[in-house]
């Protein structure tokens, strides 16, 4: 599974590769560490996970 963070210009800011049995929400905190601003994701991220920048 790939988790990719892009900026508003489409540049890759972070990438994390995991096996299929890893919950994507566990990866968000690691791949966004050190970033600030708005974070957008699909409904699966927003219903049970909150990130503060």
N, C-alpha and C positions, 0 to 999 in steps of 0.2 A: 504494500500500500504506500502511496506517495502523498505526502502533505507538502504543499508548496505555498509560500507567501510571496505575493507580488505587490509592487507599489502601483500607483496610479498610472505610471508610464509603461507598465508591463515588465519591469525589471524584476528579476528573481532576488528576493531578500533572504529567503530561507527555504531549505529543503530537508525533509526527513523521510527516510525509507524505513518501513517496518513490515513485519509479517502480517498476514491477513487477520490474525487473532488479536491484534492490539487495538484497543478502543481509540479512535481518532482524537477524541477529546483529551486523552492523556498526552498526546503529542503537541497540541496547540500551545501549551505553556512553554515547552522547550523550543519550538520553532519560532516563537514570537519574542523570546527573551531579548531585552535590550531595545525593542521597538516601541514606538509611541504613535498615537493617532487612533483612527477608527479601524475596527476589525469586523469584517463581514464574513458570514458563513451561512451554510444552509440551516434549515430548521432544526436538524439534529444537534447542532452545536448550541443554539440559543436557548433551547428548552431546559437544559440541565447544566449549563456551564456558563459562567460569567467571567469576563476578563476585564481588569481595570488597568488602564494605561496612565 
